[in-house]
Amino acid sequence: MAMVCLSDFEAYAKKYLPKIAWDFFAAGADDCSTRDENILAYKRIRFRPRMLRDVSAMDIRTKLLGTEISFPVGIAPTGFHQLAWPDGEKSTARAAKAMNTCYIASTYSTCTLEEISAAAPSGLRWFQLYIHRNRAVSQQLVQRAEALGFQGLVLTADLPYTGKRRDDVRNGFCLPPHMTLKNLEGAFEVCKMSPLDPSVTWNDIYWLRSLTHLPIIIKGILTKEDAELAVRHGVQGIIVSNHGGRQLDGGPATIDALVEVVEAVQGRVEVYLDGGIRKGSDVLKALALGAKCVFIGRPALWGLAYKGEEGLQDVLRILQDEFRLSMALAG
């Protein structure tokens, strides 16, 4: 079967992944209205294309906090990549390096930070952090990531508790016995999903800054008020995100929230977005509305499920080609 667009990879993953894994990756919170709205919102946005603009040469490169990437699509942090492909996050890191883009590795990886780092030593990697009740564990993770050459620290702000994902509840979702959260081994019982610290506040950004020289990017911002607070607390980047619609159902689509966040920060920090990117034209819409770069979550997992590192490269290449074409056709 020819893999022509991202929905081809989605169909493949749905057909061939074990149901419990597919349901976990696909899940949204409650009625899944925010998850679905992330995608639908793009369909309501229309281009105003310009003609006769000489689009014979196009440069689709961009920079993330000063580091160049080949095009403005990175890989968002998602957990448990071994559920999609045996090599897990090592394959993800290799694909990102091959396509010269940024990979944000999750706290909930099924490979160690050392393995991810060794898989693609010179790749651009950021580390996504959940702050746990046991602060020493979080501190050690941050310092390990910095020592291993990760170049950014992404703090997820929208998960004081895990959203209610009905299929996971019905399935009694739990990692298979042979898989573990490699970076948290010994710290928690995996199946009980380690207790995240619900008492985290903006002041904890100062604590993080005391631990590391890495730039801090905050993920999960959806309002101008929080964007303003993020800038005030000295973060270097904001990822407009609703956790793929997996947390609070009934919040805005990220592409709709992007505009007020961009307006609030006034260029003081870089603004990125995840959620709902399925076509190159979606990438262009996000950039036109002020995002510096977008990140893909579920589509990266579909690529892994299809053919590991090679499948993920295919997904990225399709988005790259579609983005370039959309840019040209929009003038």
Summary of the structure (lengths in Angstrom):
residues: 331
radius of gyration: 18.7
end to end distance: 32.8
largest distance: 61.6
contacts: 1162
relative contact order: 0.20
helix: 45%
strand: 14%
